[in-house]
Amino acid sequence: MFIDKEPRGVFFLIDNKSFYASCEAVQRGFNPLKVPLVVMSEEKNTNGGLILATSPEAKRLFHLKANVSRKRDLPQDPRLWVVPPRMNLYIQRNLQINQIFTEFAAEADVWPYSIDESIVDMTHSWRLFGNSPRQVARIIQKTVRQKLGLYTTVGIGDNPLQAKIALDVYAKHTADFIGEIHYETVPEKIWSIQNLTDVWGIGKRTAKHLNRLHIHTMNDLAHANPYLLKQEMGIIGEQLFATAWGIDRSKVSQRPVTKSASLGNSQVLPYDYADSHAIETVIKEIGEQVAARLRHHHKLAGCLSLSIGFSYAAAATDGRSGFHHELRINPTNCDREIIKPLLQLFRQDWDGQAVRNIAVYSSQLSDDNHQQLDLFTAPQRQIQAEKLNRVIDQIHQKFGFTKLVYATSLTAGGTAIERAKLVGGHNGGNAYE
């Protein structure tokens, strides 16, 4: 078989079970698996409140789902704990958990995949801790549970892909929260999957495309014509065929290199903005934030993009969900030179629609090792503006963003002060509360 020539290792995909909810449960002295608890986002940031995380007991008792159920779905039951998010706490726990993983594998072999999942290459170290990979996985689970009070699920495979499928499809439903897939068990473990969207990398649109090719299960996919898949779907078709056979040649220690870097920020507004001054205030605030990020990374932007998302009602009336424009500019990281073209992009296409989403991104980045002077502006004025931006950055870094803001951020439409309190779009909270 051709799979005999495929590279093999021992990989763990480790997930922190119901991570946000579990962190909150432990902080309150509860067993994360036994207390009914949900983490509810702020109403003003998610249009009424969205459940970000649910404990296993909350799912069992009340059938609540994270990122689907909303505040209106909450039962009036005194047993249910409803708590606000504390992103700083979750980030701190993520760092602590990954530090535990480095006790079992080299730091280069630990890859935080998301805030609640990590890939660990145990190929070279598992024999130091047990007689089998599964036994080592149990030791890691017990170590995390003992030190942090959190439960983890582990997918084990000959490569990261197999470990991911083992985690998603099997580990979360076993008594010890461990699942395994190896090349020898691919027919049993992967080909038996009936729902294509249960597999990592296959979304609803991809599944519908496969269905049109008369592919409805992983067994169908594994035995499809790979040349037809490539013809119909390009390189994605080849990758899907490899997935069905459990093939993955990626290496955790080799970090991916981004070909085209960009820096940006986006925001979902707390309510529908219909006033041009209020909308432009937020565009200015986000533009200033992007400019500050560029300076922090010592980069200049040669291209800016602005995306405006309309409210549901405005989108239904207009026939568009919003608009997106890009503009090449002279390389800069100056607030004024960033904001001016953004406002120009907004004004050329906005016609009074209510706005709910704003995103600003910079691309075509270059190193900030010089200052490009504008022939139409006095050189001394440009140099002073650059120095002012640097001083403002230093004040923000030392005392916090809210200690020095533009007056427009204090107006009714301003969001910068409130946004500065958020982490990942949600309340940062105090990790030590």
QUIRARA-V897425 format. One record per residue. RES is the residue in three letters. PHI is phi in degrees with one decimal (NA if undefined). Layout:
# QUIRARA-V897425
res:phi
RES:PHI
RES:PHI
This chain:
# QUIRARA-V897425
res:phi
MET:NA
PHE:-67.4
ILE:-69.8
ASP:-64.4
LYS:-93.3
GLU:-76.6
PRO:-64.6
ARG:-127.2
GLY:-150.4
VAL:-125.5
PHE:-120.4
PHE:-111.0
LEU:-109.3
ILE:-108.8
ASP:-116.4
ASN:-87.1
LYS:-62.0
SER:45.1
PHE:-55.4
TYR:-58.7
ALA:-64.0
SER:-66.2
CYS:-60.2
GLU:-67.5
ALA:-63.8
VAL:-62.0
GLN:-60.9
ARG:-98.8
GLY:82.9
PHE:-101.6
ASN:-77.0
PRO:-59.1
LEU:-88.5
LYS:-115.9
VAL:-99.2
PRO:-79.0
LEU:-145.4
VAL:-129.4
VAL:-101.5
MET:-109.4
SER:-71.0
GLU:-67.4
GLU:-61.9
LYS:-72.7
ASN:-94.3
THR:-135.6
ASN:54.6
GLY:112.7
GLY:103.3
LEU:-122.8
ILE:-76.9
LEU:-84.1
ALA:-155.9
THR:-131.0
SER:-73.8
PRO:-55.0
GLU:-70.4
ALA:-66.7
LYS:-65.3
ARG:-68.6
LEU:-78.4
PHE:-119.9
HIS:57.2
LEU:-88.4
LYS:-127.0
ALA:-67.3
ASN:62.5
VAL:-126.7
SER:-73.3
ARG:-119.7
LYS:-57.2
ARG:-65.6
ASP:-86.5
LEU:-70.9
PRO:-77.0
GLN:-85.4
ASP:-126.8
PRO:-64.7
ARG:-74.6
LEU:-84.8
TRP:-89.1
VAL:-119.9
VAL:-127.4
PRO:-78.9
PRO:-73.6
ARG:-134.1
MET:-61.7
ASN:-62.7
LEU:-64.2
TYR:-67.8
ILE:-65.7
GLN:-61.4
ARG:-65.2
ASN:-59.4
LEU:-64.4
GLN:-65.8
ILE:-64.5
ASN:-66.8
GLN:-66.8
ILE:-63.5
PHE:-61.9
THR:-71.6
GLU:-77.3
PHE:-114.4
ALA:-148.8
ALA:-61.8
GLU:-57.2
ALA:-67.1
ASP:-97.1
VAL:-112.5
TRP:-123.5
PRO:-63.7
TYR:-82.0
SER:-159.0
ILE:-67.6
ASP:-124.4
GLU:-134.1
SER:-141.3
ILE:-101.1
VAL:-125.0
ASP:-86.2
MET:-98.3
THR:-52.7
HIS:-96.9
SER:-130.4
TRP:-62.2
ARG:-66.2
LEU:-75.4
PHE:-122.9
GLY:-173.2
ASN:-89.4
SER:-153.0
PRO:-56.8
ARG:-64.3
GLN:-64.7
VAL:-66.1
ALA:-60.2
ARG:-64.2
ILE:-65.1
ILE:-63.1
GLN:-58.2
LYS:-66.7
THR:-65.6
VAL:-64.2
ARG:-64.4
GLN:-69.1
LYS:-83.4
LEU:-121.8
GLY:78.7
LEU:-102.5
TYR:-96.1
THR:-126.4
THR:-112.2
VAL:-131.6
GLY:-103.3
ILE:-116.1
GLY:-155.3
ASP:-76.6
ASN:-153.8
PRO:-59.2
LEU:-61.8
GLN:-60.3
ALA:-64.6
LYS:-66.5
ILE:-66.4
ALA:-60.9
LEU:-67.7
ASP:-69.6
VAL:-94.6
TYR:-118.2
ALA:-60.3
LYS:-72.2
HIS:-120.3
THR:-105.6
ALA:-65.1
ASP:-97.9
PHE:58.5
ILE:-130.3
GLY:-130.8
GLU:-132.3
ILE:-138.0
HIS:-132.1
TYR:-54.3
GLU:-67.2
THR:-106.1
VAL:-55.6
PRO:-58.5
GLU:-76.7
LYS:-94.8
ILE:-102.1
TRP:-65.3
SER:-81.0
ILE:-72.5
GLN:-86.8
ASN:-99.2
LEU:-58.1
THR:-73.4
ASP:-73.0
VAL:-97.7
TRP:-54.7
GLY:94.3
ILE:-117.4
GLY:-91.2
LYS:-64.2
ARG:-66.4
THR:-64.1
ALA:-62.2
LYS:-64.6
HIS:-62.8
LEU:-65.1
ASN:-59.5
ARG:-66.6
LEU:-95.4
HIS:65.9
ILE:-112.8
HIS:-120.7
THR:-133.5
MET:-67.5
ASN:-65.1
ASP:-59.7
LEU:-65.2
ALA:-64.9
HIS:-110.4
ALA:-78.7
ASN:-77.7
PRO:-63.0
TYR:-70.5
LEU:-68.5
LEU:-60.5
LYS:-67.7
GLN:-64.5
GLU:-82.3
MET:-126.5
GLY:71.2
ILE:-63.9
ILE:-61.7
GLY:-62.2
GLU:-63.4
GLN:-65.1
LEU:-66.2
PHE:-63.1
ALA:-63.1
THR:-59.6
ALA:-62.8
TRP:-98.8
GLY:71.4
ILE:-96.8
ASP:-153.3
ARG:-106.6
SER:-72.1
LYS:-121.9
VAL:-61.7
SER:-70.9
GLN:-99.6
ARG:-70.2
PRO:-65.6
VAL:-104.8
THR:-75.6
LYS:-72.7
SER:-125.5
ALA:-77.4
SER:-150.4
LEU:-131.2
GLY:-169.1
ASN:-148.7
SER:-140.8
GLN:-150.3
VAL:-90.7
LEU:-70.0
PRO:-68.7
TYR:-158.7
ASP:-70.5
TYR:-96.6
ALA:-115.3
ASP:-89.1
SER:-61.4
HIS:-63.3
ALA:-65.4
ILE:-63.7
GLU:-67.3
THR:-61.4
VAL:-68.0
ILE:-59.5
LYS:-61.8
GLU:-62.2
ILE:-67.1
GLY:-60.1
GLU:-62.6
GLN:-66.9
VAL:-64.5
ALA:-61.1
ALA:-64.2
ARG:-64.9
LEU:-60.4
ARG:-65.0
HIS:-62.1
HIS:-92.3
HIS:57.5
LYS:-124.9
LEU:-116.8
ALA:-101.0
GLY:-105.5
CYS:-151.7
LEU:-122.2
SER:-131.5
LEU:-125.4
SER:-117.5
ILE:-117.7
GLY:-106.6
PHE:-77.9
SER:-69.0
TYR:-57.7
ALA:-65.1
ALA:-66.2
ALA:-64.8
ALA:-65.7
THR:-77.3
ASP:-78.2
GLY:89.8
ARG:-122.2
SER:-82.2
GLY:156.1
PHE:-148.5
HIS:-139.5
HIS:-137.4
GLU:-123.9
LEU:-150.1
ARG:-77.6
ILE:-134.7
ASN:-66.4
PRO:-50.5
THR:-158.4
ASN:-136.3
CYS:-84.1
ASP:-51.1
ARG:-62.6
GLU:-76.1
ILE:-85.7
ILE:-70.1
LYS:-56.1
PRO:-68.4
LEU:-64.0
LEU:-65.4
GLN:-62.8
LEU:-63.7
PHE:-67.4
ARG:-67.4
GLN:-75.2
ASP:-130.3
TRP:-85.4
ASP:-133.5
GLY:90.4
GLN:-68.3
ALA:-69.7
VAL:-111.8
ARG:-124.9
ASN:-132.8
ILE:-135.6
ALA:-136.8
VAL:-127.7
TYR:-133.6
SER:-115.0
SER:-143.3
GLN:51.7
LEU:-78.0
SER:-136.0
ASP:-68.9
ASP:-88.4
ASN:-118.0
HIS:-161.4
GLN:-119.7
GLN:-83.1
LEU:-85.5
ASP:-91.0
LEU:-65.8
PHE:-98.0
THR:-127.3
ALA:-55.9
PRO:-54.6
GLN:-63.2
ARG:-66.0
GLN:-67.0
ILE:-66.0
GLN:-65.1
ALA:-63.6
GLU:-65.0
LYS:-64.5
LEU:-62.2
ASN:-59.1
ARG:-66.4
VAL:-64.6
ILE:-60.8
ASP:-60.2
GLN:-65.4
ILE:-65.3
HIS:-61.2
GLN:-66.8
LYS:-83.9
PHE:-115.1
GLY:102.9
PHE:-62.4
THR:-72.1
LYS:-77.5
LEU:-150.1
VAL:-132.1
TYR:-70.5
ALA:-60.3
THR:-62.4
SER:-72.0
LEU:-92.1
THR:-77.1
ALA:-59.7
GLY:-85.3
GLY:-64.7
THR:-127.5
ALA:-61.3
ILE:-65.9
GLU:-67.4
ARG:-66.9
ALA:-64.9
LYS:-84.3
LEU:-94.0
VAL:-129.5
GLY:62.9
GLY:84.8
HIS:-133.5
ASN:-55.8
GLY:-73.1
GLY:66.0
ASN:-111.7
ALA:-62.5
TYR:-108.8
GLU:-66.0
